[in-house]
Amino acid sequence: MARKFTPKVLTANDLRLGDVVYMTAAGTWTRCHTEAELLEEEADAELRLLKAQGQAHIVVGPYLADAKAGPNGPEPVHFREAFRTRGPSNYFHGKQETSKQEPAHV
């Protein structure tokens, strides 16, 4: 028996800046997860992925990520995707934020 398709968003990284980006319903890229198109049909998701793979001059590493409908747009389902929505990890988070200590240099 075939498994039920889980809704997805199409995500990648911006080629020039490295930022996480998401494909919108208009076929453009946005940095805002809630503006991403929630793909609820497997065939549509695969077509969007093919389109993104043809945009190697704009994005790298496109893939389909599980998502769910939320009150303000798509919401990530997995921790990795939730983490990616928060932006670059090259600044202090969690314990690093409270201690404000620079990493030791070896």
C-alpha positions, -999 to 999 in steps of 0.1 A, spaced: 0 0 0 13 34 -9 21 58 19 1 91 22 21 120 8 33 144 36 31 181 26 64 197 17 81 230 11 109 234 -14 141 247 2 176 254 -9 205 278 -2 211 310 -21 241 305 -43 258 339 -36 249 345 0 244 310 14 211 320 30 183 294 34 156 301 8 122 287 1 102 286 -32 69 306 -32 37 298 -51 49 324 -77 80 304 -83 103 330 -67 127 325 -38 121 340 -3 140 339 29 108 337 49 95 302 56 59 313 61 59 327 25 69 293 11 44 273 -10 30 243 9 31 215 -16 3 191 -9 4 169 -40 34 147 -47 34 154 -85 34 192 -79 63 188 -54 84 168 -78 78 193 -106 88 222 -83 120 203 -73 129 198 -110 124 235 -116 147 243 -87 173 219 -98 174 238 -131 182 270 -113 218 262 -104 227 298 -111 205 309 -82 204 282 -56 223 251 -45 211 219 -28 173 222 -34 152 195 -16 117 189 -4 112 193 34 82 180 54 60 208 65 25 214 79 -1 242 75 1 268 102 -19 299 110 7 321 92 18 298 65 38 266 64 55 254 95 85 230 97 79 195 111 114 184 119 140 201 142 165 205 114 141 226 93 130 246 123 166 254 130 172 264 94 143 290 96 162 308 124 190 320 101 228 315 102 243 298 132 274 319 133 262 339 163 256 330 199 226 307 208 215 290 240 243 285 265 267 306 243 243 335 245 242 335 283 279 330 288 291 353 260 325 335 261 346 334 230 357 299 220 392 289 231 418 292 204 442 263 201 
